[in-house]
């Protein structure tokens, strides 16, 4: 029943957001998001203590992997909703446009929550594409030429990828029929996989990897991502970069148990695509000129790292992949909240135009520096620990060349991010430094809450969260 409530709440909030009552849209969005977070935590706790939760057999269920995704989506959704209170009110938007923003925001949350709870692959494909439609309206919310262009590029590339992914899912269904049929669910596909033709399985995997990889931001299908993330409102960027890409990658990860033990080369494809994404993103980080695009390219890098870890194929690597997904989601959402605070303080996204931020706006400067260090993989933050666990798993598997390349690319990305942030936070401006704008209280609260988690998870991983990661990794091992 809790799973159904989880899906109903954002839909109800979306409907209420259209009512022309002052501050109702923002209020119901925050309340709905907080309740969704509480319910998601309850479901995750139930999965850890008692096993998978089944709401409707063959349709809606939650295991360790999907519970982890639910929790991440709900948390970032709640933080983005609260951050939006101050961020959106600081700009002069008409009440009607704000109601539209919150309505689309809630529909976007609903579509992402539906991805991990649905167990029928075709329905999962439908809600993945629903995330495109809902988020595209948020990307172009500012209604500028650049925002409209970014949204159009996002929609076109995502829908092209959707067509390829759909063909892959249909091929997966055909392979199941060749194997004698069965229930077309994730579990049903795993059970039927040993009887499926390996050629069909591998072709389906490649098509889904390319198709959904477009939305996940994998190279070379990543080109929409930096444009969309530079133009969307910062709370939306936190959702796009923090959880939407991870949720779509979750669908690709669901294919690994299906291909495990077959002669298909899914793991090789994953390692190659992962390394290419990490490498290209690392070099792009050196020459970026927009700090929101910088964090977007970092997302491309991290999606590649997660896919690479999944391709290593061992239980420790799968645990590292999910640990990386957890640390990326929390840290990247914090980075975009910090970027939003910086944009409010200085009014520009250009890296070259921001100097001495720690002096003009200490909260924005400290947050941007903390986020940059954390997402670049500096110790003792969680991203460092997750990347180190993947490195160890790769060495244990004997993937020495892949791990050497991974360390090389991560080091380039690290120096690229820190080089830009050093000038922005501590640099000296050519003219007089003007005091930054006072940040809204809701923005400061969100920055503090997420910063505590980003720092805390680098020092200590709570046992329930460790068990959830372990159960998620076990779901990839079946």
N, C-alpha and C positions, 0 to 999 in steps of 0.2 A: 504493500500500500504506500510506503514511503517513497518508492520509486515513481509512482504515479503522481504523488503530490509534487515531487521534484519537477516534473514536466508541466504540471498545471499552473504552478505559481508564476513563472515568467510569462506565460500566455495571458493569465488574468491581469498581470501588471501591465502588459502591452495594451490590452483593451482599456484599462483604466487611465492609462497615460494620454489617451486621446480626449478625455473629458476636459472641457475648458475651465478648470478650477485651478486657481493660483497655487503653484508649488505641489500640486497633487502628483504630477508625473514624476518628479524627482523623489518625492517622499515614498511613493509606492514602489519605485524602483529600488531604493535603498533597503526598504523593509523586506521586499521579496528576495533580494539578493542575500541578505543576512539569514533569512529563514532557509533558503536553499543551501547555504553554507552549513547551517546546523544539521539539516536533514542529511546532507552528503556525508558529514562527519559521523552521524549515526549509522548510516548504511555501511561506511567503511569499517566502523567498529564492529558491526555485525558480521561482516565478511571475515574480518580477522579472527573473531571469537568463534563463529559458528559455520563458516564456509559460505559459498555463493548464495546470493539472494535471488530467487526466481519470482517475478511478479506475474508474468504470463508465459507459460512454457512455450518454447520455440519462437517467442517474439521479444520478450523483455526480461533480461536477467543481468546480474552484476556479479562478476568474480573479482579476484584480486587486482588484475590488470585494469579492468574497467572502473573499479572503485577508486584506484589511484587517479585515473583521468578525471573522474567525477569530482573528486576532492580538489584537484588543481583548478579545474574550470570554475567551480563554485567559489573558491577563495579569491582568485583573480577577478572574477565577476563582481564579488562583494566589494573588493577594494576599488575597482574601477568605478562602480556606481557611487561610492562615497567620495572618491576623488572628483567625479563629475560635478558634484554639488557646487564646489567652489570654482572649479576650472571653467565650467560652462557659464556660470553667472558672472564671471569676470569679463566676459565678452558680451557685447551688446547684441544679443539675439532676440528676435521677436518671440513672444510666448508660444505662438503656433509652431515655430520651427523647433523650439525646445521640446514641445510635446512630441513632435515627430522624431526628434533625436532619441528621447527616452523610450518611445514605442519600438523603434528599430533596435535599440540597445537590448531591450528585453526579448525581442524575437531572435536576435543574434545569440543571446545566452541560451534560449530554448533549443535552438538548432544545434549548438555545441553540446549541450547536456544530453541530447538524444543520441549522439554518435556512440558513446560507450555503452549505453544501456540497451540498444537494439542489437539483436544477435542474428538477424537475417541480413546478409550482405547487400542485397539490392536496396533494402530500406536504408541501410547505412549510407549507401551511395546517394540516395535521394536527400537525406538530411545534410550530408557534406555539401551538396550543391545548394541547399537552402542557406547554409552559412555564407555562401558567395553572394546570394541575392540580398540577404539582410545586411551584411557588412559593407557591400558596395555603396549602399545609401548612406552609410556612416562615413565612408572614405571621402565621398564628395560633399559632405555636409557643409563645408565652408563655401561651396558654390563658386569657387574661383576657377579660372581656366586650367590651372595646374591640377587642382583637385578633381575636376571633371575628367581631365585626360588620364590621370592616375586610376580613377575608378573604371573608366572605359577599358583601359589596358588590363586591369585586374579581371574584369568580367570576361573579356574576350579570351585571354589566355587560360583562365580557369575553366571556362566552358569547353574550350578545345581539349584541355586535359580531361575534362569530365567525359567527353565522348570516347576518348581512348580508354579510360578506366572502365567505362560501362562495357566496352567490348571485352575487356579482360574479365570482368565479372560474369558476362555471358559465356565466355569460354570456360571459366571455372565451373559454371553450371553444366555445360555440355560434358566436361570431363567427368563430373559426378554421375551423369546419366550413363555414360559409357561404362562406368564402374558398377552399374546396377542400381543407381538411384539412392535415395535416402532423404533425410531432412536437410534442407538447404539452410543450415545455420553454421556458425563457426565450429561448434562441436561436431555437427554432422559431417562437415568437410574434413575435419581431422580424422574421423572414423573411417571415411571412405577413401582417404588419400592413398593408402597402400595399393589400392586397386585401380587408381586413375593413371592414364597414360602420362609419362613424365614429360613428353613433348608438349602436350596441352597445358600441363601444370606450369612449366617454365614460361611458355608463351603468355599465359594468363598473368603470371607474376610480373613479367617485364612490362606488360601493358598497364597493369595497375600501378606499378612503380613509377612509370613515366607519367601516367595520367594524374594520379594523386600527388606525385612528386612536384607537379606544377603548383599545387596549392600549398604543399609543405615547404616550398622554396628551395628545392634541390637544383643544383646546377645541371644542365644549362636552362632549366625552365623557371629560373628565379627572377627574371627581369622585372616582373610587376611589383615584387615585394618592396624594394627600396623606394619606388615611387609612391606606392600606397601608404607606406609607413611615414613618409615625410609630409604627406598632405593631410592625413586623418587626424582628428583631435587626439591628443595624447592618451586619454583613457581608452580610446578605441585601439590605439597602437599597442597598449599593454595587453589587450585581449587578442589582437591579431598576431602579435609576435610571441606573446607569452603562452597562449593556450590554443589558438586556432591551428597554428602550424603543428603543434605537438599532438593535438587531437586527430588531425589528418594523418600524421605519421603513425599514430596508434593503429589506424586501419591497416597500414602496410605491415606493421609488426604482427598483426593478427594472422598474416599469411605464413609466417615462419613455421609455426607448428604443423601447418598443413603440408608444407614441402619437406619437413624434417624426415629423414630416412628414405627419401626418394632420390632418383638420380638427377633431379633438376639442380641447377647451379645458382639457387637463390642467394646463398651466402657470398658467392663470388661477385654477383651483381651488386649486392649491398655494400661490400667492401670497396669496390671500384667507384660506385656512385658517391659513397660517403667520402672517400679521399678526395675525389675531384671537387666536391662541394666545399670541403674544408680548405683545400688549397686555393681555389679561385677566390673564395671569400677573404682569406687571409691577405692576399695581395691587393684586393679591392679596398681593404681597410686602410692601406697605406696612403691612398690617394683620395679618399672621400673628403668632401668639403662641407657636408651638412651633418650635424651630430645626430639627428634622427635617422638619417640614412646609414650612418656609422653603426648604430645599434641594429638596424635592419640587416646589414651585411653580417653582423655578428650572429644573427638568427640563422642565416644560411650556413654559417660555420657550424653552429651547434646542431642543426638538423643533420648535417653530414656526420658529426661525431656520434650521434645516437644511432644512425643507420649503420655506420661502420661497426659500432659495438655489437649491434644485433647480428651483423654478418659474421662475427667471430664464432658464434654458435655454441659457446659454452655457458654453463649456468652462471659463472662469475661475470662473464661479459654481459649477459642479459640483465643481471642485477645492476651492473655498471651503467647499462643503457638507460634503465629506468631511473637510477639515481641521477644520471645526467639530465633526464627529462624533468625530474623534480627540481633540481638546482637551477636549470635553465629557466623554467617557468617562473619561479619565484624571483630570481635575479633579474631576468629580462623585463618582467613587469615593473620591477623597481626602477630599472634603468629608464623606462619610458615615463614613469611618474616623475623621475628626476629631470628628464628632458622637458616634460610639460612645465615643471616648476621653473626651469631655466628659461623657457620660452616666455612665460609670464613675466619673469624678472627683467629680461633684456630685449624681448620683442623681435628676435631674429633667430633663424636656424643655422646661419652661416658660422662655421667654426672660426674663420679668420676675423669675424666681427666681435667675438666674445673674448675678452681678456680680463684677468683679475676678478673672476666671478666670486671667488671666496671673500673678496672685500666688498663688492657691491651687493651681494646676496649670499650671506654665509650658509643659509639652509640649502639653497639651490646648489651652491658650489660644493659643499660637503657631500650632498646627496649624489651629485654627478660624479665626483671623485670616487666615492664608495662604490657606486654602481659600476663604474668603469673597471676598478680594481677587481671587483667580484666577478664580473662577466668575462674578464680577460683571463681569469684562472689563477689569480694571485692567492697564495696561502694566507690565512687558513680558511678561506671561504669554501662553501660547499662545491662550487664548480671545480676547484682544484682537486678536492677529494674524489669527486666522481670521475674526472678525467684521469686521475692517477690510478683509480681502480680499473678503468678500461685499459690503460697502459699495461698494468700488471697482467690482466687477463690475456691481452694480446701476446705478451712475451711468453706466458705459460702455454699458449696455443702454438707458439713457434712462428708467429707473424712478425718477424724482425723488421723486414723492409717496410711493411705497413705502419708499424709503430714508430720507426725512425722518421718516416714522412709525416706522420701525425704530430710528433713532437716538434718537428721543424716548422710545420704550418701553424701550429698553435703558438709557437714562440713568435713568429712573424705577426700574427694577429694581436698578440699581447703587446708587442712594442708599437704596433700601429695605433691601437686604442689609447695607450698611455701617452704616446707622443702628442696626440691631439688634445687629450684632456689636460696634460701638463700646461700647454699654452692657454687653454681656456680658463682653467681654474687659477693658475698662479702667474700667468703672463702679465706683462706691463702694457697698458694701452698707450697709444700715441697721444691721445688727448686726455682731458680730465675725466676721471671715472665718476659716473653719476650713480647715486644710490639706486638700488634695484627696487622694484615694486614690492610692496608688502604682500606676501603670499597668503591666499585664503586659508582659514583654519583647517578646513576639511582636507586640503592638500597636505598640509604639514602633518596632520594626524596620520594620514595614510603613509606618508614617507617614513614616519617614525615606526609604525607598526611593521611595515614590510622590511625596513632596515634591521629591526631586531631579529626577524626571522632569518634574513640573509646572513647576518653575523652569527646567530645562534646555531643554525644548522651546520655551519662550518666547524663549530666546536663540539656539538653533541647532537646525535641522531636519536630521537625518542624511540623506545622499543616498539610501540604500536606502529610507528611509521616504518621502522626497519622490517617488521613482520609483513606490512602491506607491500613493501618493495620485494620481499622474498616471495610472497604469494604471486605477485605480478610476474616475477621472473619465472616462477614455476609454470605459469600459464603459457609462457613462450617455449617451455621445455617439453610439453606433452607430445 
